[in-house]
Amino acid sequence: MPWPDLPPGVRLPPHVYVPGKNARHPEDWFDPIKASVTPDIPSDELHRTAAFQTGLAYLRAGYFWECHEVLEAVWMQTSDPGPEREMVQALIQLANARLKLLMGKPRAARRLCDMVTAHLSRCAPHERVMGMGIEEVKIQLTTVHMDAKNAI
């Protein structure tokens, strides 16, 4: 799946945050990234923001809590209802499922996988949403679902 690299000037956080296992990042760490999302950006252009691109890069790099943190800013600017909102929510829940696996909670990860499936089902199957094909996300979802199933 073609995941974008980090946008210019954006770096990875100093560590992967796993609740209950290590310290959270400073509260303002993600503010400059989230600031790339402004109310004047149409929903169908939000995938071009540093926040969206960073969220995908964090997801790819295993920074799942951090992915959720920056993608939430994108989600809050999507139209409701709308395919962009569904796609961003699917990506957030995919990151959450991966985080639950890191936390040793495979049942919670499986429930989140079901939520991802539901969000994706509300997008047209052959349409590109947020610059991505639905099948691209489904491939990632299958991997997470299998990891959760094997962990139980």
DRENPAVO-356764 format. One record per atom (N, C-alpha, C): atom name; residue in one letter; z negated, y negated, x negated. Coordinates in Angstrom, 3 decimals, always signed. Example, Ala and Ser with C-alpha at 12.3 -4.5 7.8 and 13.67 -1.06 7.14 Angstrom:
2
 name resn        w        v        u
    N    A   -7.800   +5.690  -13.190
   CA    A   -7.800   +4.500  -12.300
    C    A   -7.800   +3.300  -13.200
    N    S   -7.080   +2.250  -12.850
   CA    S   -7.140   +1.060  -13.670
    C    S   -7.870   -0.030  -12.900
% end
This chain:
152
 name resn        w        v        u
    N    M   +0.000   +1.170   -0.852
   CA    M   +0.000   +0.000   +0.000
    C    M   +0.000   -1.227   -0.893
    N    P   +0.896   -2.170   -0.664
   CA    P   +0.942   -3.359   -1.509
    C    P   -0.145   -4.360   -1.138
    N    W   -1.188   -4.398   -1.927
   CA    W   -2.265   -5.358   -1.713
    C    W   -2.079   -6.492   -2.705
    N    P   -2.245   -7.722   -2.271
   CA    P   -2.048   -8.848   -3.181
    C    P   -3.158   -8.945   -4.225
    N    D   -2.831   -9.584   -5.330
   CA    D   -3.821   -9.860   -6.355
    C    D   -4.657  -11.060   -5.931
    N    L   -5.702  -11.353   -6.717
   CA    L   -6.527  -12.519   -6.425
    C    L   -5.707  -13.787   -6.545
    N    P   -5.914  -14.738   -5.632
   CA    P   -5.224  -16.018   -5.734
    C    P   -5.646  -16.748   -7.013
    N    P   -4.824  -17.662   -7.492
   CA    P   -5.179  -18.420   -8.697
    C    P   -6.537  -19.118   -8.531
    N    G   -7.334  -19.051   -9.572
   CA    G   -8.629  -19.715   -9.569
    C    G   -9.750  -18.932   -8.910
    N    V   -9.438  -17.794   -8.289
   CA    V  -10.457  -16.978   -7.627
    C    V  -10.812  -15.816   -8.550
    N    R  -12.089  -15.543   -8.657
   CA    R  -12.519  -14.431   -9.509
    C    R  -13.346  -13.444   -8.691
    N    L  -13.503  -12.272   -9.249
   CA    L  -14.352  -11.277   -8.599
    C    L  -15.808  -11.700   -8.733
    N    P  -16.619  -11.401   -7.731
   CA    P  -18.053  -11.666   -7.853
    C    P  -18.628  -10.860   -9.016
    N    P  -19.818  -11.231   -9.494
   CA    P  -20.386  -10.559  -10.659
    C    P  -20.739   -9.089  -10.431
    N    H  -20.915   -8.685   -9.187
   CA    H  -21.216   -7.291   -8.885
    C    H  -20.842   -6.997   -7.435
    N    V  -20.709   -5.712   -7.142
   CA    V  -20.481   -5.259   -5.767
    C    V  -21.844   -5.259   -5.083
    N    Y  -21.938   -5.991   -3.974
   CA    Y  -23.205   -6.026   -3.238
    C    Y  -23.259   -4.844   -2.280
    N    V  -24.352   -4.081   -2.378
   CA    V  -24.617   -2.982   -1.452
    C    V  -26.011   -3.233   -0.882
    N    P  -26.097   -3.558   +0.413
   CA    P  -27.411   -3.834   +1.014
    C    P  -28.407   -2.711   +0.746
    N    G  -29.607   -3.122   +0.377
   CA    G  -30.657   -2.159   +0.096
    C    G  -30.624   -1.600   -1.316
    N    K  -29.569   -1.923   -2.059
   CA    K  -29.458   -1.382   -3.413
    C    K  -29.473   -2.455   -4.498
    N    N  -28.973   -3.642   -4.198
   CA    N  -28.957   -4.689   -5.211
    C    N  -28.977   -6.070   -4.542
    N    A  -28.983   -7.106   -5.367
   CA    A  -29.140   -8.478   -4.866
    C    A  -27.849   -9.024   -4.258
    N    R  -28.035   -9.836   -3.213
   CA    R  -26.905  -10.551   -2.623
    C    R  -26.428  -11.628   -3.580
    N    H  -25.216  -12.067   -3.346
   CA    H  -24.647  -13.165   -4.124
    C    H  -25.250  -14.485   -3.649
    N    P  -25.209  -15.518   -4.492
   CA    P  -25.684  -16.829   -4.029
    C    P  -24.964  -17.231   -2.739
    N    E  -25.676  -17.871   -1.847
   CA    E  -25.166  -18.201   -0.512
    C    E  -23.846  -18.967   -0.550
    N    D  -23.649  -19.810   -1.558
   CA    D  -22.443  -20.644   -1.604
    C    D  -21.308  -20.048   -2.442
    N    W  -21.460  -18.825   -2.916
   CA    W  -20.453  -18.213   -3.789
    C    W  -19.057  -18.231   -3.162
    N    F  -18.953  -17.954   -1.892
   CA    F  -17.655  -17.783   -1.229
    C    F  -17.140  -19.055   -0.542
    N    D  -17.931  -20.115   -0.544
   CA    D  -17.544  -21.344   +0.167
    C    D  -16.180  -21.894   -0.248
    N    P  -15.858  -21.984   -1.535
   CA    P  -14.530  -22.512   -1.893
    C    P  -13.381  -21.655   -1.368
    N    I  -13.595  -20.353   -1.314
   CA    I  -12.554  -19.450   -0.801
    C    I  -12.411  -19.642   +0.708
    N    K  -13.524  -19.648   +1.410
   CA    K  -13.487  -19.799   +2.870
    C    K  -12.923  -21.158   +3.274
    N    A  -13.057  -22.154   +2.407
   CA    A  -12.556  -23.497   +2.716
    C    A  -11.029  -23.545   +2.800
    N    S  -10.360  -22.486   +2.334
   CA    S   -8.892  -22.450   +2.435
    C    S   -8.430  -22.258   +3.875
    N    V   -9.339  -21.889   +4.747
   CA    V   -9.026  -21.682   +6.163
    C    V   -9.458  -22.927   +6.920
    N    T   -8.481  -23.597   +7.504
   CA    T   -8.767  -24.821   +8.251
    C    T   -8.231  -24.683   +9.675
    N    P   -8.799  -25.449  +10.609
   CA    P   -8.391  -25.325  +12.017
    C    P   -6.922  -25.649  +12.285
    N    D   -6.269  -26.352  +11.393
   CA    D   -4.877  -26.732  +11.632
    C    D   -3.871  -25.643  +11.237
    N    I   -4.326  -24.541  +10.675
   CA    I   -3.418  -23.459  +10.274
    C    I   -3.180  -22.546  +11.475
    N    P   -1.918  -22.362  +11.866
   CA    P   -1.626  -21.452  +12.986
    C    P   -2.023  -20.015  +12.633
    N    S   -2.407  -19.248  +13.640
   CA    S   -2.837  -17.860  +13.432
    C    S   -1.830  -17.050  +12.635
    N    D   -0.537  -17.250  +12.923
   CA    D   +0.474  -16.439  +12.245
    C    D   +0.736  -16.888  +10.809
    N    E   +0.025  -17.894  +10.337
   CA    E   +0.132  -18.345   +8.950
    C    E   -1.151  -18.107   +8.157
    N    L   -2.194  -17.620   +8.803
   CA    L   -3.483  -17.439   +8.139
    C    L   -3.427  -16.430   +6.991
    N    H   -2.455  -15.527   +7.027
   CA    H   -2.355  -14.538   +5.948
    C    H   -1.965  -15.172   +4.618
    N    R   -1.548  -16.411   +4.646
   CA    R   -1.169  -17.114   +3.421
    C    R   -2.352  -17.812   +2.751
    N    T   -3.496  -17.829   +3.394
   CA    T   -4.660  -18.533   +2.848
    C    T   -5.309  -17.751   +1.706
    N    A   -6.001  -18.479   +0.862
   CA    A   -6.742  -17.844   -0.230
    C    A   -7.804  -16.903   +0.330
    N    A   -8.397  -17.254   +1.457
   CA    A   -9.433  -16.397   +2.043
    C    A   -8.855  -15.037   +2.434
    N    F   -7.717  -15.022   +3.082
   CA    F   -7.130  -13.743   +3.481
    C    F   -6.693  -12.950   +2.258
    N    Q   -6.004  -13.596   +1.352
   CA    Q   -5.530  -12.917   +0.151
    C    Q   -6.697  -12.385   -0.680
    N    T   -7.758  -13.165   -0.774
   CA    T   -8.943  -12.726   -1.513
    C    T   -9.619  -11.564   -0.811
    N    G   -9.712  -11.632   +0.518
   CA    G  -10.310  -10.527   +1.267
    C    G   -9.594   -9.221   +1.004
    N    L   -8.274   -9.244   +0.989
   CA    L   -7.519   -8.021   +0.705
    C    L   -7.741   -7.553   -0.728
    N    A   -7.772   -8.498   -1.658
   CA    A   -8.009   -8.129   -3.062
    C    A   -9.405   -7.538   -3.236
    N    Y  -10.388   -8.119   -2.571
   CA    Y  -11.742   -7.570   -2.632
    C    Y  -11.782   -6.160   -2.042
    N    L  -11.098   -5.962   -0.940
   CA    L  -11.048   -4.634   -0.323
    C    L  -10.470   -3.621   -1.308
    N    R   -9.374   -3.987   -1.942
   CA    R   -8.715   -3.105   -2.909
    C    R   -9.622   -2.804   -4.100
    N    A  -10.403   -3.795   -4.513
   CA    A  -11.234   -3.662   -5.714
    C    A  -12.602   -3.033   -5.445
    N    G  -12.905   -2.727   -4.176
   CA    G  -14.178   -2.087   -3.855
    C    G  -15.320   -3.040   -3.556
    N    Y  -15.009   -4.297   -3.317
   CA    Y  -16.008   -5.305   -2.948
    C    Y  -15.991   -5.439   -1.423
    N    F  -16.595   -4.469   -0.750
   CA    F  -16.448   -4.364   +0.690
    C    F  -17.267   -5.395   +1.458
    N    W  -18.515   -5.612   +1.074
   CA    W  -19.320   -6.641   +1.745
    C    W  -18.670   -8.001   +1.532
    N    E  -18.184   -8.244   +0.327
   CA    E  -17.558   -9.505   -0.025
    C    E  -16.258   -9.713   +0.756
    N    C  -15.518   -8.639   +0.962
   CA    C  -14.302   -8.691   +1.775
    C    C  -14.629   -9.196   +3.173
    N    H  -15.638   -8.585   +3.772
   CA    H  -16.069   -8.991   +5.113
    C    H  -16.437  -10.471   +5.130
    N    E  -17.167  -10.898   +4.124
   CA    E  -17.640  -12.281   +4.059
    C    E  -16.487  -13.285   +4.108
    N    V  -15.425  -13.059   +3.349
   CA    V  -14.327  -14.034   +3.334
    C    V  -13.373  -13.841   +4.510
    N    L  -13.169  -12.596   +4.946
   CA    L  -12.263  -12.386   +6.083
    C    L  -12.851  -12.907   +7.388
    N    E  -14.164  -12.979   +7.472
   CA    E  -14.770  -13.522   +8.683
    C    E  -14.322  -14.959   +8.932
    N    A  -14.157  -15.732   +7.863
   CA    A  -13.679  -17.115   +8.014
    C    A  -12.268  -17.135   +8.597
    N    V  -11.446  -16.181   +8.204
   CA    V  -10.085  -16.072   +8.741
    C    V  -10.152  -15.668  +10.209
    N    W  -10.932  -14.638  +10.503
   CA    W  -11.057  -14.130  +11.871
    C    W  -11.475  -15.238  +12.840
    N    M  -12.387  -16.089  +12.399
   CA    M  -12.887  -17.152  +13.276
    C    M  -11.800  -18.160  +13.649
    N    Q  -10.706  -18.213  +12.881
   CA    Q   -9.624  -19.151  +13.177
    C    Q   -8.443  -18.508  +13.889
    N    T   -8.522  -17.210  +14.154
   CA    T   -7.420  -16.550  +14.851
    C    T   -7.486  -16.829  +16.347
    N    S   -6.349  -16.710  +16.987
   CA    S   -6.275  -16.895  +18.437
    C    S   -6.854  -15.667  +19.133
    N    D   -7.577  -15.914  +20.226
   CA    D   -8.179  -14.824  +20.984
    C    D   -7.650  -14.882  +22.407
    N    P   -6.982  -13.866  +22.881
   CA    P   -6.596  -12.657  +22.171
    C    P   -5.365  -12.902  +21.304
    N    G   -5.115  -12.002  +20.396
   CA    G   -3.923  -12.094  +19.568
    C    G   -3.879  -10.990  +18.534
    N    P   -2.672  -10.613  +18.113
   CA    P   -2.540   -9.539  +17.136
    C    P   -3.174   -9.888  +15.786
    N    E   -3.135  -11.161  +15.411
   CA    E   -3.748  -11.555  +14.143
    C    E   -5.255  -11.311  +14.171
    N    R   -5.872  -11.626  +15.293
   CA    R   -7.313  -11.397  +15.443
    C    R   -7.627   -9.905  +15.346
    N    E   -6.815   -9.084  +15.987
   CA    E   -7.021   -7.636  +15.949
    C    E   -6.854   -7.093  +14.526
    N    M   -5.848   -7.573  +13.811
   CA    M   -5.617   -7.092  +12.449
    C    M   -6.768   -7.487  +11.522
    N    V   -7.204   -8.731  +11.606
   CA    V   -8.296   -9.169  +10.737
    C    V   -9.569   -8.390  +11.076
    N    Q   -9.824   -8.190  +12.357
   CA    Q  -11.006   -7.416  +12.745
    C    Q  -10.895   -5.974  +12.247
    N    A   -9.700   -5.402  +12.299
   CA    A   -9.498   -4.047  +11.786
    C    A   -9.811   -3.989  +10.290
    N    L   -9.366   -4.981   +9.540
   CA    L   -9.621   -5.007   +8.099
    C    L  -11.105   -5.194   +7.801
    N    I  -11.765   -6.041   +8.573
   CA    I  -13.211   -6.245   +8.399
    C    I  -13.958   -4.940   +8.662
    N    Q  -13.608   -4.254   +9.723
   CA    Q  -14.294   -3.003  +10.051
    C    Q  -13.939   -1.889   +9.054
    N    L  -12.737   -1.931   +8.508
   CA    L  -12.368   -0.978   +7.460
    C    L  -13.255   -1.200   +6.231
    N    A  -13.445   -2.454   +5.854
   CA    A  -14.342   -2.773   +4.734
    C    A  -15.768   -2.330   +5.051
    N    N  -16.207   -2.565   +6.289
   CA    N  -17.550   -2.133   +6.686
    C    N  -17.700   -0.618   +6.607
    N    A  -16.665   +0.106   +7.003
   CA    A  -16.717   +1.572   +6.927
    C    A  -16.857   +2.021   +5.477
    N    R  -16.109   +1.407   +4.599
   CA    R  -16.217   +1.752   +3.174
    C    R  -17.607   +1.405   +2.642
    N    L  -18.144   +0.280   +3.079
   CA    L  -19.490   -0.109   +2.657
    C    L  -20.509   +0.913   +3.134
    N    K  -20.381   +1.368   +4.361
   CA    K  -21.316   +2.375   +4.886
    C    K  -21.252   +3.659   +4.063
    N    L  -20.075   +4.016   +3.569
   CA    L  -19.984   +5.190   +2.703
    C    L  -20.762   +4.966   +1.413
    N    L  -20.658   +3.768   +0.835
   CA    L  -21.434   +3.450   -0.369
    C    L  -22.936   +3.519   -0.108
    N    M  -23.307   +3.214   +1.120
   CA    M  -24.719   +3.215   +1.498
    C    M  -25.206   +4.605   +1.910
    N    G  -24.296   +5.587   +1.884
   CA    G  -24.677   +6.944   +2.257
    C    G  -24.811   +7.147   +3.752
    N    K  -24.018   +6.416   +4.527
   CA    K  -24.082   +6.514   +5.991
    C    K  -22.711   +6.904   +6.553
    N    P  -22.314   +8.172   +6.367
   CA    P  -20.978   +8.581   +6.797
    C    P  -20.767   +8.553   +8.310
    N    R  -21.801   +8.805   +9.090
   CA    R  -21.623   +8.748  +10.557
    C    R  -21.292   +7.329  +11.007
    N    A  -21.977   +6.356  +10.431
   CA    A  -21.678   +4.956  +10.752
    C    A  -20.256   +4.621  +10.311
    N    A  -19.835   +5.149   +9.170
   CA    A  -18.470   +4.910   +8.694
    C    A  -17.452   +5.477   +9.677
    N    R  -17.732   +6.667  +10.214
   CA    R  -16.799   +7.259  +11.186
    C    R  -16.717   +6.432  +12.461
    N    R  -17.845   +5.914  +12.924
   CA    R  -17.825   +5.053  +14.123
    C    R  -16.997   +3.793  +13.850
    N    L  -17.139   +3.241  +12.665
   CA    L  -16.354   +2.056  +12.308
    C    L  -14.866   +2.391  +12.211
    N    C  -14.538   +3.566  +11.740
   CA    C  -13.134   +3.999  +11.703
    C    C  -12.550   +4.029  +13.119
    N    D  -13.336   +4.478  +14.076
   CA    D  -12.880   +4.471  +15.476
    C    D  -12.617   +3.043  +15.951
    N    M  -13.446   +2.110  +15.513
   CA    M  -13.248   +0.705  +15.885
    C    M  -11.954   +0.166  +15.259
    N    V  -11.689   +0.545  +14.013
   CA    V  -10.450   +0.125  +13.353
    C    V   -9.253   +0.633  +14.141
    N    T   -9.301   +1.896  +14.526
   CA    T   -8.211   +2.494  +15.311
    C    T   -7.995   +1.711  +16.606
    N    A   -9.067   +1.352  +17.283
   CA    A   -8.956   +0.596  +18.533
    C    A   -8.314   -0.770  +18.291
    N    H   -8.724   -1.456  +17.242
   CA    H   -8.126   -2.770  +16.939
    C    H   -6.640   -2.631  +16.634
    N    L   -6.287   -1.632  +15.846
   CA    L   -4.882   -1.446  +15.494
    C    L   -4.041   -1.054  +16.703
    N    S   -4.645   -0.355  +17.648
   CA    S   -3.898   +0.065  +18.847
    C    S   -3.488   -1.126  +19.710
    N    R   -4.137   -2.249  +19.519
   CA    R   -3.806   -3.449  +20.281
    C    R   -2.744   -4.302  +19.578
    N    C   -2.204   -3.786  +18.477
   CA    C   -1.094   -4.435  +17.779
    C    C   +0.165   -3.605  +18.022
    N    A   +1.315   -4.266  +18.096
   CA    A   +2.570   -3.528  +18.272
    C    A   +2.791   -2.631  +17.048
    N    P   +3.116   -1.350  +17.269
   CA    P   +3.154   -0.384  +16.168
    C    P   +4.150   -0.692  +15.049
    N    H   +5.247   -1.315  +15.347
   CA    H   +6.268   -1.546  +14.318
    C    H   +6.344   -3.016  +13.909
    N    E   +5.373   -3.766  +14.314
   CA    E   +5.346   -5.198  +14.022
    C    E   +4.535   -5.455  +12.748
    N    R   +4.915   -6.487  +12.018
   CA    R   +4.105   -6.919  +10.881
    C    R   +3.143   -7.981  +11.401
    N    V   +1.887   -7.788  +11.085
   CA    V   +0.835   -8.709  +11.515
    C    V   +0.076   -9.137  +10.267
    N    M   -0.103  -10.427  +10.106
   CA    M   -0.786  -10.961   +8.928
    C    M   -0.078  -10.491   +7.651
    N    G   +1.244  -10.383   +7.744
   CA    G   +2.042   -9.981   +6.589
    C    G   +1.970   -8.503   +6.264
    N    M   +1.369   -7.717   +7.146
   CA    M   +1.173   -6.290   +6.877
    C    M   +1.708   -5.448   +8.023
    N    G   +2.155   -4.249   +7.677
   CA    G   +2.521   -3.285   +8.697
    C    G   +1.290   -2.510   +9.139
    N    I   +1.247   -2.148  +10.401
   CA    I   +0.122   -1.394  +10.944
    C    I   -0.056   -0.085  +10.171
    N    E   +1.048   +0.551   +9.821
   CA    E   +0.981   +1.831   +9.107
    C    E   +0.300   +1.678   +7.753
    N    E   +0.450   +0.517   +7.110
   CA    E   -0.217   +0.291   +5.817
    C    E   -1.730   +0.425   +5.960
    N    V   -2.258   -0.141   +7.022
   CA    V   -3.703   -0.093   +7.245
    C    V   -4.123   +1.302   +7.682
    N    K   -3.286   +1.963   +8.470
   CA    K   -3.611   +3.318   +8.925
    C    K   -3.734   +4.289   +7.752
    N    I   -2.955   +4.094   +6.715
   CA    I   -3.058   +4.956   +5.533
    C    I   -4.434   +4.810   +4.904
    N    Q   -4.888   +3.568   +4.767
   CA    Q   -6.228   +3.326   +4.223
    C    Q   -7.296   +3.908   +5.140
    N    L   -7.102   +3.741   +6.432
   CA    L   -8.049   +4.259   +7.413
    C    L   -8.181   +5.777   +7.314
    N    T   -7.077   +6.465   +7.137
   CA    T   -7.101   +7.924   +7.015
    C    T   -7.948   +8.348   +5.826
    N    T   -7.812   +7.654   +4.718
   CA    T   -8.596   +7.972   +3.523
    C    T  -10.090   +7.791   +3.787
    N    V  -10.448   +6.679   +4.399
   CA    V  -11.859   +6.417   +4.682
    C    V  -12.402   +7.450   +5.657
    N    H  -11.630   +7.760   +6.682
   CA    H  -12.065   +8.728   +7.680
    C    H  -12.302  +10.095   +7.038
    N    M  -11.411  +10.502   +6.156
   CA    M  -11.569  +11.797   +5.479
    C    M  -12.812  +11.771   +4.566
    N    D  -13.012  +10.679   +3.847
   CA    D  -14.198  +10.572   +2.985
    C    D  -15.472  +10.656   +3.816
    N    A  -15.466  +10.013   +4.982
   CA    A  -16.650  +10.049   +5.852
    C    A  -16.868  +11.458   +6.399
    N    K  -15.797  +12.119   +6.769
   CA    K  -15.907  +13.476   +7.314
    C    K  -16.413  +14.441   +6.245
    N    N  -15.945  +14.292   +5.016
   CA    N  -16.351  +15.177   +3.928
    C    N  -17.776  +14.916   +3.447
    N    A  -18.297  +13.718   +3.744
   CA    A  -19.640  +13.359   +3.288
    C    A  -20.732  +13.906   +4.205
    N    I  -20.352  +14.347   +5.384
   CA    I  -21.373  +14.827   +6.345
    C    I  -21.693  +16.274   +6.064
% end
